[in-house]
Amino acid sequence: MKNSLKQIFICSSCGSIHPKWLGKCPDCEAWNSIHEETVTKSQNTQYHHGSKAEVFPLPKIQEKEERRVFCGVPELDRVLGGGLVIGSLVLLSGDPGIGKSTLLLQALNGLAQRGYKVLYASGEESCTQIKLRAERLGSLHMNILVTNETNIHAILEAAKQTKPHVLVVDSIQTVYNPELPGSPGNVSQIRECANLIMQTAKGQNISTFVIGHVTKDGAIAGPKVLEHLVDTVMHLEGDSSSGYRILRAHKNRFGSTGEIGVFAMQGHGLIDIPNPSAVFLDENKKECEGAAISVSMEGTRPILIEVQVLVGKTSFASPRRLATGFDTNRFTILLAVLEKRAGLYLSNLDIYANVTGGFKIYETAIDLATAAAVASSLFNKALPSKTAYFGEVSLSGEVRMVNHALARIQEAQKLGFEKIYVPLRNYQMEKEHIIKLLDKSERPFFIIPVETVNDVVRFDY
């Protein structure tokens, strides 16, 4: 069978193939995402009729137990779904300098101390630089093997010879396959190298971490097939000025999606924060207008966060609307609802909103707390202390129910909150459990159901 080279044009966003270059991908409508690649084409395109696929009835397929190992970093184990699955392929992404290599080096040290052999293949740092970081983190161990290599065949051959339990490739954008044309980091190289890594991980039962770069838009660099190929996709995010890091699972075949782990970046590495609510809230802070507490559900973990809003007169022809930590477009819609349904005049005011601690919220349950904070700042009146809010605000001004309401209430009650405003529908569905919770509480605790957003912005409590 003879092989020849063929030029194709592939979209780095969706992976679709086109016969010629286009400025805009017709499939995913991404601009400037189509790049030329050289691939190997077989001149013999006949099907091999001798190959057959094995077919099994679904009920008769034997289940295989997922074997897990603990990394020694509790927050990382939590995001992974209870530990690292043997033979799994994990993709970790994040901004430059956010702490990806630091987190994995700490995890490798925890695995090495438990007797597991690990291989760290770095294409970005020399072996000396890795050792200096390991000394700072206290992660020096004889079971941690290091190689400074970018040839994917050399890395996989080293894994075959050393037989590690865990392999780390840092990063997928720096490794290359010499059999393919193109420089490291292009779509073809990333796709083929990731495929070889996956075959090694599954074939030799090696748990593998792959570090991935991100673009300026925050997306993982390379083809989208990279995220489809791996078992778990995690993203390390956070504000470099705040010192907190949030590890979020965007995909997990062995655990819940959306699970988060919270860390504090310190001189000797990333420190686990088992109770983020207590960290993000300042218990000794005095009452302040424009601040409200909400209960956000991140995976299976309820977290209390503070939403701050500043309302002031504008000096521009068009007032400014800016939100940090959640969707600015949704914040703008919420302001329109408050003006239309609650009668708050906001058209000539600049309004800024912020979620404290560098936290990013992707759910709508903080709508009610945000609305209360807007009214508090507008009227210069502080909200009652030890009070929390959660609920989604619809375009009609109705407060709609959210999921895991009871878990949110229990988290607020555990941290000493005395009042919590909840959607009426949630209260009606969970009334029996809420009453039991109130009866068991040793401190005064009140649940206030709300039907419309007016119930929290009229300030008659």
Phi, psi and omega per residue, in radians:
M1 nan 2.168 -3.105
K2 -1.690 2.574 -3.141
N3 -2.035 2.581 3.063
S4 -2.397 2.857 -3.138
L5 -1.641 2.493 -3.124
K6 -2.361 2.422 3.105
Q7 -1.609 2.226 3.083
I8 -2.272 2.876 3.097
F9 -2.113 2.100 -3.040
I10 -2.159 2.509 3.126
C11 -1.493 2.173 -3.138
S12 -1.286 -0.223 -3.118
S13 -1.539 -0.845 -3.086
C14 -2.000 -0.204 3.099
G15 1.486 0.084 -3.137
S16 -1.244 2.600 -3.085
I17 -1.866 2.418 -3.104
H18 -2.291 2.652 -3.106
P19 -1.310 -0.317 -3.141
K20 -2.584 2.963 -3.116
W21 -1.289 2.451 3.096
L22 -2.338 2.551 3.105
G23 -1.281 -0.488 -3.122
K24 -2.297 2.266 3.135
C25 -1.230 2.168 -3.137
P26 -1.240 -0.289 -3.107
D27 -1.509 -0.891 -3.105
C28 -1.874 -0.068 3.092
E29 1.087 0.503 3.074
A30 -1.538 2.448 -3.126
W31 -1.580 2.496 3.056
N32 0.937 0.649 -3.123
S33 -1.901 -0.051 -3.092
I34 -1.662 2.211 -3.085
H35 -2.248 2.635 3.134
E36 -1.450 2.410 3.116
E37 -2.355 2.700 3.051
T38 -1.921 2.167 -3.107
V39 -2.194 2.860 3.096
T40 -1.590 2.250 -3.127
K41 -2.044 2.246 3.096
S42 -1.390 2.297 3.116
Q43 -1.307 -0.367 3.105
N44 -1.710 1.819 -3.046
T45 -1.773 0.219 -3.132
Q46 -1.262 2.606 3.123
Y47 -1.349 2.587 3.075
H48 -1.596 1.741 -3.038
H49 -1.257 -0.238 -3.098
G50 -1.378 -0.329 -3.102
S51 -1.427 2.358 -3.125
K52 -2.249 2.523 3.100
A53 -1.640 2.434 3.093
E54 -1.394 2.343 -3.110
V55 -2.113 2.326 -3.102
F56 -2.213 2.460 2.961
P57 -1.142 2.369 -3.038
L58 -0.992 -0.783 -3.115
P59 -1.147 -0.376 -3.060
K60 -1.638 0.007 3.111
I61 -1.261 2.238 -3.132
Q62 -1.365 2.295 -3.142
E63 -1.402 2.477 3.080
K64 -1.899 2.256 -3.122
E65 -1.231 2.338 3.125
E66 -1.372 1.934 3.108
R67 -1.521 2.275 -3.098
R68 -2.135 2.661 3.019
V69 -2.226 2.536 3.140
F70 -1.542 2.366 -3.094
C71 -1.457 -0.189 -3.079
G72 1.485 0.016 3.046
V73 -2.039 1.698 -2.985
P74 -0.942 -0.717 -3.120
E75 -1.180 -0.625 3.066
L76 -1.172 -0.763 3.101
D77 -1.068 -0.606 3.129
R78 -1.140 -0.802 -3.122
V79 -1.162 -0.607 3.114
L80 -1.231 -0.184 3.114
G81 1.746 0.305 3.128
G82 2.004 0.408 3.138
G83 2.164 2.967 -3.119
L84 -1.485 2.156 3.140
V85 -1.328 2.322 3.130
I86 -1.092 2.234 3.105
G87 1.455 0.135 -3.122
S88 -1.512 2.786 3.122
L89 -2.069 2.059 -3.029
V90 -2.034 2.273 3.091
L91 -1.855 2.167 3.120
L92 -2.026 2.139 -3.135
S93 -2.132 2.940 3.133
G94 2.875 2.882 3.132
D95 -1.145 2.753 3.093
P96 -1.052 2.329 3.108
G97 1.357 0.151 -3.094
I98 -1.331 -0.398 3.104
G99 2.108 0.367 -3.112
K100 -1.117 -0.903 -3.130
S101 -1.137 -0.633 3.110
T102 -1.094 -0.793 -3.134
L103 -1.088 -0.780 -3.110
L104 -1.207 -0.614 3.116
L105 -1.149 -0.644 3.054
Q106 -1.153 -0.692 3.117
A107 -1.157 -0.698 3.114
L108 -1.114 -0.636 3.097
N109 -1.129 -0.716 3.095
G110 -1.105 -0.679 3.098
L111 -1.204 -0.709 -3.135
A112 -1.110 -0.667 3.123
Q113 -1.167 -0.382 3.099
R114 -1.587 0.133 3.051
G115 1.651 0.116 3.141
Y116 -1.587 2.427 3.087
K117 -1.547 2.334 -3.101
V118 -2.250 2.594 3.118
L119 -2.152 2.142 -3.122
Y120 -1.894 1.914 3.129
A121 -1.822 1.942 -3.074
S122 -1.988 2.242 3.049
G123 -1.821 0.018 -3.081
E124 -1.941 -0.480 -3.105
E125 -2.183 2.637 3.068
S126 -1.362 2.896 3.128
C127 -1.085 -0.592 3.122
T128 -1.149 -0.748 3.124
Q129 -1.108 -0.682 3.118
I130 -1.138 -0.683 3.123
K131 -1.145 -0.705 3.115
L132 -1.074 -0.719 3.093
R133 -1.156 -0.715 3.139
A134 -1.094 -0.661 3.087
E135 -1.115 -0.711 3.124
R136 -1.147 -0.616 -3.116
L137 -1.518 -0.141 -3.059
G138 1.213 0.653 -3.040
S139 -2.026 0.512 3.093
L140 -1.408 2.161 3.135
H141 -2.683 2.491 -3.107
M142 -1.165 -0.382 3.138
N143 -1.392 -0.096 3.102
I144 -1.665 1.950 3.124
L145 -1.752 2.432 -3.054
V146 -2.212 2.435 3.024
T147 -2.430 2.467 3.100
N148 -1.839 1.588 -3.002
E149 -2.539 2.510 3.106
T150 -2.075 -0.197 3.083
N151 -1.339 2.080 -3.037
I152 -1.119 -0.589 3.120
H153 -1.190 -0.650 3.102
A154 -1.180 -0.669 3.123
I155 -1.134 -0.807 -3.106
L156 -1.226 -0.544 3.070
E157 -1.190 -0.672 3.070
A158 -1.118 -0.651 3.095
A159 -1.171 -0.622 3.127
K160 -1.181 -0.643 -3.105
Q161 -1.363 -0.732 -3.066
T162 -1.471 -0.342 3.141
K163 0.896 1.031 3.128
P164 -1.325 2.760 3.008
H165 -1.409 -0.536 -3.102
V166 -2.332 2.391 3.108
L167 -2.141 2.402 3.076
V168 -2.129 2.248 3.068
V169 -1.992 2.006 -3.054
D170 -2.205 1.705 0.060
S171 -2.205 3.001 -3.100
I172 -1.174 -0.395 -3.140
Q173 -1.383 -0.189 -3.118
T174 -1.774 -0.279 -3.129
V175 -1.524 2.733 -3.108
Y176 -2.553 2.763 3.051
N177 -1.866 1.985 -3.072
P178 -1.120 -0.273 3.136
E179 -1.380 -0.185 -3.114
L180 -1.933 2.529 3.062
P181 -1.321 2.846 3.116
G182 1.781 2.738 -3.109
S183 -1.492 2.806 3.084
P184 -1.020 2.434 3.103
G185 1.774 -0.243 3.111
N186 -1.351 2.974 -2.989
V187 -1.060 -0.771 -3.094
S188 -1.139 -0.770 -3.128
Q189 -1.109 -0.785 -3.126
I190 -1.100 -0.772 -3.105
R191 -1.110 -0.830 -3.083
E192 -1.241 -0.695 3.112
C193 -1.134 -0.716 3.103
A194 -1.116 -0.628 3.116
N195 -1.165 -0.710 3.088
L196 -1.139 -0.698 3.101
I197 -1.098 -0.725 -3.139
M198 -1.117 -0.741 3.129
Q199 -1.081 -0.678 3.110
T200 -1.188 -0.752 -3.124
A201 -1.095 -0.785 -3.115
K202 -1.326 -0.708 -3.078
G203 -1.228 -0.649 -3.103
Q204 -1.825 0.084 3.099
N205 1.040 0.779 3.128
I206 -1.835 2.125 3.039
S207 -1.219 2.248 -2.981
T208 -2.250 2.297 2.986
F209 -1.830 2.318 3.061
V210 -2.132 2.173 3.094
I211 -1.580 2.339 -3.122
G212 -2.134 2.443 3.056
H213 -1.329 2.856 3.078
V214 -2.115 2.709 3.085
T215 -1.438 3.102 3.138
K216 -1.161 -0.329 3.091
D217 -1.514 -0.068 3.129
G218 1.639 -0.066 3.126
A219 -1.445 2.723 3.128
I220 -1.236 2.237 -3.112
A221 -1.184 2.486 3.129
G222 1.907 -3.067 -3.105
P223 -1.251 2.661 3.134
K224 -1.149 -0.399 3.137
V225 -1.079 -0.400 3.101
L226 -1.048 -0.738 3.134
E227 -1.262 -0.547 3.092
H228 -1.260 -0.504 -3.047
L229 -1.281 -0.668 -3.030
V230 -1.422 2.881 3.127
D231 -1.465 -0.603 -3.073
T232 -2.390 2.370 3.050
V233 -2.069 2.075 3.122
M234 -2.104 2.556 3.133
H235 -2.245 2.232 3.112
L236 -1.710 2.075 -3.055
E237 -2.263 2.938 3.116
G238 2.641 2.821 3.086
D239 -1.560 2.161 -3.090
S240 -1.078 -0.444 -3.132
S241 -1.386 -0.405 -3.081
S242 -1.469 -0.487 -3.137
G243 1.514 -0.028 3.120
Y244 -1.793 2.529 3.104
R245 -2.209 2.425 3.115
I246 -2.073 2.127 3.082
L247 -1.710 2.069 -3.032
R248 -2.103 2.333 3.097
A249 -1.602 2.009 3.089
H250 -1.566 -0.356 3.103
K251 -2.667 2.418 3.128
N252 -2.748 1.955 3.119
R253 -1.353 -0.204 -3.088
F254 -2.102 0.283 -3.129
G255 -2.943 -3.036 -3.091
S256 -1.402 2.458 3.085
T257 -1.456 2.498 -3.124
G258 1.610 -0.032 3.112
E259 -1.155 2.543 -3.132
I260 -2.236 2.689 2.963
G261 -2.210 2.462 -3.053
V262 -2.016 2.326 -3.123
F263 -2.282 2.754 2.982
A264 -2.014 2.202 3.139
M265 -1.435 2.067 3.117
Q266 -2.222 3.112 -3.054
G267 -1.088 -0.522 -3.116
H268 -1.822 0.426 3.029
G269 2.063 -2.924 3.141
L270 -1.565 2.220 -3.112
I271 -1.848 2.313 3.123
D272 -1.151 2.476 3.032
I273 -2.070 1.658 -3.068
P274 -1.231 -0.400 -3.134
N275 -2.183 1.412 -3.071
P276 -1.097 -0.549 -3.098
S277 -1.026 -0.731 -3.118
A278 -1.202 -0.438 -3.129
V279 -1.419 -0.751 -3.064
F280 -1.341 -0.249 3.119
L281 -1.919 2.360 3.091
D282 -1.706 1.841 -3.050
E283 -1.189 -0.464 -3.081
N284 -1.586 0.043 -3.084
K285 -1.274 2.467 3.109
K286 -1.339 2.832 3.109
E287 -1.088 2.432 -3.098
C288 -2.483 2.398 3.121
E289 -1.207 2.579 3.124
G290 1.476 0.193 -3.134
A291 -2.168 2.301 3.128
A292 -2.435 2.611 -3.129
I293 -1.788 2.320 3.075
S294 -2.188 2.846 3.111
V295 -2.003 1.919 -3.131
S296 -1.743 2.504 3.126
M297 -1.804 1.961 3.127
E298 -1.931 1.727 -3.036
G299 1.215 -2.049 3.088
T300 -1.824 0.151 -3.034
R301 -1.969 2.092 3.023
P302 -1.425 2.352 -3.116
I303 -2.301 2.277 3.069
L304 -1.501 2.212 -3.135
I305 -2.258 2.750 -3.134
E306 -1.861 2.247 3.066
V307 -1.817 2.182 3.129
Q308 -1.977 2.393 -3.134
V309 -2.290 2.380 3.083
L310 -2.114 2.114 3.139
V311 -1.995 2.229 3.139
G312 -2.645 2.857 3.132
K313 -1.175 2.492 -3.120
T314 -1.601 2.625 3.045
S315 -1.939 0.211 -3.117
F316 -2.000 2.843 3.106
A317 -1.181 -0.606 3.105
S318 -2.031 2.046 -3.112
P319 -1.042 2.608 -3.118
R320 -1.588 2.494 3.060
R321 -2.267 2.042 -3.072
L322 -2.444 2.273 3.115
A323 -2.235 2.308 3.096
T324 -2.029 2.160 3.136
G325 1.836 -0.235 3.035
F326 -2.660 3.093 -2.967
D327 -1.167 2.120 3.132
T328 -1.144 -0.642 -3.141
N329 -1.119 -0.711 3.111
R330 -1.190 -0.605 3.100
F331 -1.115 -0.699 3.105
T332 -1.121 -0.706 3.099
I333 -1.116 -0.719 3.135
L334 -1.079 -0.695 3.107
L335 -1.112 -0.663 3.094
A336 -1.130 -0.665 3.097
V337 -1.137 -0.743 3.139
L338 -1.107 -0.608 -3.135
E339 -1.309 -0.677 -3.087
K340 -1.398 -0.803 -2.993
R341 -1.644 -0.548 -3.077
A342 -1.829 -0.089 3.080
G343 1.309 0.362 3.098
L344 -1.512 2.143 -3.104
Y345 -1.486 1.897 -3.039
L346 -2.175 0.078 -2.982
S347 -1.157 -0.508 -3.088
N348 -1.901 0.482 -3.054
L349 -2.174 2.450 2.948
D350 -1.395 2.366 -3.099
I351 -2.342 2.181 -3.138
Y352 -2.132 2.412 3.130
A353 -2.257 2.608 -3.091
N354 -2.628 2.439 2.987
V355 -1.726 2.117 -3.022
T356 -1.207 2.755 3.078
G357 1.425 0.121 -3.101
G358 1.261 0.303 -3.103
F359 -1.369 2.542 3.067
K360 -2.035 2.181 -3.082
I361 -1.884 2.278 -3.114
Y362 -1.963 0.030 3.137
E363 -1.877 2.924 -3.036
T364 -1.678 0.029 -3.073
A365 -1.211 -0.226 3.135
I366 -1.525 0.064 -3.136
D367 -1.002 -0.781 -3.059
L368 -1.146 -0.741 3.114
A369 -1.147 -0.665 3.119
T370 -1.126 -0.727 3.107
A371 -1.092 -0.721 3.118
A372 -1.140 -0.665 3.124
A373 -1.188 -0.644 3.096
V374 -1.087 -0.827 3.135
A375 -1.133 -0.655 -3.141
S376 -1.108 -0.754 3.133
S377 -1.251 -0.623 -3.122
L378 -1.116 -0.745 -3.093
F379 -1.672 0.046 -3.137
N380 0.948 0.763 -3.135
K381 -2.261 2.154 -3.110
A382 -1.231 2.556 3.066
L383 -1.337 2.737 3.131
P384 -1.038 2.489 3.122
S385 -1.243 2.802 3.135
K386 0.938 0.709 -3.130
T387 -2.219 2.383 -3.134
A388 -2.227 2.761 -3.099
Y389 -2.403 2.460 2.913
F390 -2.661 2.541 -3.115
G391 2.728 2.613 3.104
E392 -1.634 2.318 -3.138
V393 -1.740 2.148 -3.140
S394 -1.517 3.035 3.141
L395 -1.160 -0.389 3.101
S396 -1.467 -0.049 -3.097
G397 1.564 -0.030 3.132
E398 -1.322 2.486 3.073
V399 -1.602 1.926 -3.064
R400 -1.579 2.729 -3.085
M401 -1.236 2.722 3.090
V402 -2.210 2.913 -3.131
N403 -1.466 2.790 3.084
H404 0.981 0.745 -3.108
A405 -1.108 -0.719 -3.093
L406 -1.140 -0.681 3.108
A407 -1.125 -0.647 3.099
R408 -1.137 -0.767 -3.132
I409 -1.107 -0.749 -3.128
Q410 -1.107 -0.664 3.119
E411 -1.137 -0.761 3.122
A412 -1.134 -0.707 -3.141
Q413 -1.159 -0.639 -3.131
K414 -1.139 -0.554 -3.121
L415 -1.613 0.211 2.988
G416 1.551 0.257 3.097
F417 -1.313 2.470 -3.032
E418 -1.768 -0.424 3.113
K419 -2.345 2.504 3.051
I420 -2.520 2.194 3.126
Y421 -1.573 2.162 -3.064
V422 -2.211 2.725 3.052
P423 -1.063 2.493 -3.111
L424 -1.025 -0.715 -3.117
R425 -1.115 -0.697 3.070
N426 -1.078 -0.714 -3.141
Y427 -1.120 -0.718 -3.125
Q428 -1.160 -0.661 -3.107
M429 -1.351 -0.547 -3.073
E430 -1.901 0.324 -3.010
K431 -1.014 -0.755 -3.099
E432 -1.103 -0.781 -3.134
H433 -1.227 -0.619 3.132
I434 -1.149 -0.710 3.124
I435 -1.095 -0.716 3.102
K436 -1.104 -0.685 3.130
L437 -1.147 -0.696 3.130
L438 -1.169 -0.630 3.141
D439 -1.185 -0.581 -3.114
K440 -1.426 -0.285 -3.067
S441 -1.208 2.315 3.115
E442 -1.452 -0.343 3.125
R443 -1.883 2.751 3.073
P444 -1.060 2.287 -3.053
F445 -2.584 2.200 -3.054
F446 -2.172 2.380 3.046
I447 -1.876 2.158 -3.089
I448 -2.026 1.852 3.115
P449 -1.334 2.433 3.132
V450 -2.181 2.482 -3.117
E451 -1.808 -0.646 3.114
T452 -2.263 2.877 -3.110
V453 -1.160 -0.361 3.102
N454 -1.064 -0.436 -3.092
D455 -1.179 -0.294 -3.131
V456 -2.034 -0.067 -3.119
V457 -1.980 0.011 -3.114
R458 -1.589 -0.221 3.028
F459 0.978 0.864 3.034
D460 -1.967 0.312 3.097
Y461 -1.666 nan nan
